[in-house]
Amino acid sequence: METSAQLKLQLKELRLFSVIENLEKRIKQAIEDKESYLDFLAGLVQDEIDRRKFEKRQRRLHQACFKRLKYLKEFDFSFNPDINRQQIKSFETCDFIKKHENIIICGATGVGKTHIAKGIGIEACNRGYNVIFTRVFKMLEEIHSAKADATVSKKIKKYNKPDLLILDDWGFRPFPDHLLDILNEVISERYESGSVIITSNRNITKWNELFSEKVIASALLDRIFHRCHKIIIKGKSYRTGAK
C-alpha cells in the first residue's frame, strides 16, 4: 500500500493524471489478459496521450469563442439541396488552412452561413489548429478601443496569431473610416500567413460599397479574394422555414 500511495504521489507530481485514474484498471486488465510489461506500459502511455489531446482540443474550442457549438454533422443539407455539400465537407480536411486560403460564405439571413463557418472552425480545432470566431465589428471596435491604453498592437496580434480567423456578419453595415485602417492591417498581416472565413448577407459584387476609401478597399479585397473559395447560398431561411 505504501508503494502504491507513493507511486500515485509521484505520478501526480509529474501531472500524469490519466495514469493515476487508469492504473488499477490497467493492472487488472494486464493480469487477466496476461499482458507483457511493455504492453501494460504502452496502454498507460496511450491513456495519457489521449487525455492530453482531449484537453488541448477543449482548450482550443474555448479560446475560439464559439459560444454555441455548431457541428457540420448537424447541418440539415436536405432543407436546401442547392447547397454544395461536397464542397463544404471538403473543408473538413482543413487543407485550405495549410495553403493559407480563404473562404467566403454569402447568402440571405438564416440560410446557415454561421453554422457552416462554425462547423469548419470546430473541425479545425479538432485537427490541432488555433481558431478565433468573432463578429467583424466586435473585433474592429475592440482593437480601436485599445488605442486608449496603447494596447492596439497586442489586440491586432490576438487576431493575427490564430491559424484561422472567422469573421461573422461582414457587410451588415458599411465600415466607417476610423475602422477601415484596422481592418486593412488585420487582413494584410494575415495575407499568406493565415486563413480567414467570412460570412456575409451582402452580395460579393457589392462589397466595394462598404468602403468610402476606394484605394484601401481595393487592396484589402484583392488580398481576401486571392486564393479564395466562394460559397453562395440561395434559398429560404431555416428560421422562417422551421415555423
N, C-alpha and C positions, 0 to 999 in steps of 0.2 A: 504493500500500500504506500509506503514511504517513497519507493522508487517511482510509482505511478504519479503520485502527487507532485514530486519533484520534476518529473518529466513534463507534466502539464504546465507548471510554472515556467519552465524553460521554453516551452512552445509558445506560451503567452508572451514572454519577453521577446521572442522572435516574431511575434504577430502572426503566427501560423494558426489562425482561428479555426479554419476548416479542419485541420489535422486534429485539433483538440475535440471538435464536435464529432468527428467520424472515427476517432481512434478505436474505441471499444467495438463499434460495429465492424470495422475493418479487421480487427483481431479475430472476432468471432467468425467472420466470413473466411478468413485465411485458414483457420483451423478446420472449418467444415469442408472447404474446397482443397485442403492440403496444398495451399499456395506456397511458392518459393519465397524466400526473404525478398528477392528482387521484385517479384510481382506484388507483394504486400506493400513495399515501399513505393512502387510505381502508382498504385492505387491512391495512396495518401497524397502523393505529389500532385496527381491529376485533380483530386478534390480541391486542393489549394489553388491550382491554376484556374479551375472553373469558378471558384469563389471570387478570385481577383478580377477575372474577366467580367463577371456579373456586376461587381461593384463599380468597375470602371465604366461599364455601359450605363449604369444607373446615374453615375456622376455626370456623364456626357449628356444624358437626357435632361437632367436637372439644369445644367448650365446652358442648355439650348433654349430654355424659357418657352417651351411649347404651351405651357399651362394645361390645356386639354390635349391628350394624345389622340391622334387620328392616324390609323394604320391603313395602308393601301389595301390590305386584305378585307377591310371593312367597307371599302368604297363600292357603291352599287352601280357597276357599269351598265347593268341592264336597264336602268332608268333612262339613260341617254346613250343608246347604242352607237351614236355617231362618234363618240369619243374613241380615239385610237388607243385601245387597251394595250396592244403590243408595244407601242411607243412608250407609254407611261411605265409599263412593267420593266422595260429595258433599262430604265434609270435606276432600278434596284441594285444593279451591279456596281453603281457609283463610278463607272468608267469616266463619266463626264467630269467628275471631280479630279481624277488623275490627270485628265487632259486640260484642266482649268477652263472648262466650257461652262456656259451659262444656259439657263432655262427660263423662258418667258411663258407664263400661263395666263391667257386672256379669255375673258368671257363675261357675260352678264352676272349680276348679283345672284348668288345662290346656286351656281352650277357646279360647285365643288372645287374651285380653284385652291382655296386654302387647305382643304382636306388632302388634295393631291400633293401640294407642296410640303405639308407636314409629314405625310406618309413617306415621301422620298427622304426628307430630313431625318426621320426616325431610323430608316434603313441605313442611312449614312452613319448615324451614331452606333448602330449595331455592328458596323464594319470598321469601327475604330476612328472615324473622322469626327472632328470637333465642329459643332454647328451652333449658329445663333439664329433664332427666329424673332422677328420684330416687325411692327408696323413701320413703314418707312419714315413717316413724320415723327413718330415717337423717337426713333434713332436720331434724326436730324435735330430735333429740339433738345434732346439730352446732350448732344455734343455742343450745340450752340450755348446752352445754359452753362456749360463748363468754362466758358470764357470768363465768367465772373470770378472763378477761383483758379484760373490759369491751369486747368487740367484738360484742356482740349486735346492735346497730343495723346494723353492717356486714354481718353474716350475713343478717339479715332482708332487707336491701336486695338482697343477692345473689339471693334467691328471688323478690323482688317486681319486679326490673328486667326480666326477660325477657318477651317478648310472650306466651309460652306456658309454663306450668309443668305438668309431667306428674308426678302423684303416684301411684306404684305401690304395690300391696299395702295399700290403705286398708281398715281393718276386720279386718286379720289378727288384731289383739288390741285390747282397749279402750284408749282414750287416758287415761293417768294424769293426775291433776290438774296436776302440775307442767309438763306439756307442753301442756295444753289452752289456756292463755293465749297461748302461742306460736303454736299452730295458728290460733287465732281472729284473732290480729294479722296473720298472713300472708294469710288468706282475706279479712279486712276490708280490708287495704291493696290487694289485687288486685281487689276488687269494683269493677266498672265501669271498670277501668283495664287489665285483662289477662285472659287466658283460662286456665282450668285443665282438664286432663283427669285424671280419677280412675279407677283400675281397682280393683275390689273383688270378692272372692268372697263377700261378705255381702249379703244381700238389702237393698235400699234401705229397705224398710219397717222394718228392724231397726237402722238406723244410730243411732237415738236411744239404743240400748242401749250404745253405745260410750262414752258420756259420763256422768259422775256429776253434773256441774253442768248441770242441765237448761236454765237460763236462757241461759247462754252457748251451749250446744248448739243451742238453738232459733234464736238469731240467726245462728250460724255456718252451719247447714244451710239456713236461709232464703236466705242470700246465694249459697250453692252452687246451690240448686235454681232460683233466679231466672234465667230465660233459659238453661235447661239442656236439652241433648239427652241422652236416655237410651237406651243400647244394652243390652238384656238378652239375653244369650246362653245358650241352653239346649242340652243335648245332651252327648255324651260327650267325653272328654278326647282331645286329639290325641296326647298322650304315651302313654296306655294303648292308644289305637286303633292306634298305629303298631307296637305289639309283636306 
